[in-house]
């Protein structure tokens, strides 16, 4: 895993391949912080949409023992959402390195 840095410290980043393996093993739940139209156009299978424009930590789904992994198109918005999680002291610290662009670039499945 790679570590990226934000104003509040480190954000964990997983690669598209690592996330795919986590999903296959039932170890992760993806929260996509892109806007609804972007999400509808294509997203990681099983992802939950919670757009950054109305993102609230209290609205995050219960991951039921899985790691919540945030994603957006390239990593900027998911990093901003992680900053909000950090400020609220919620244990969500991971996002997809390179975002949905990295997911599709790796040839991984897309749900529409």
Secondary structure, DSSP 8 states (H G I E B T S, - for coil): -EEEEETTEEEEEE-HHHHHHHHHTT-EEEEE-S-HHHHHH-EETT-EE--GGG--GGG----TTSEEEEE-SSSHHHHHHHHHHHHTT-S--EEETTHHHHHHHTT--EE-
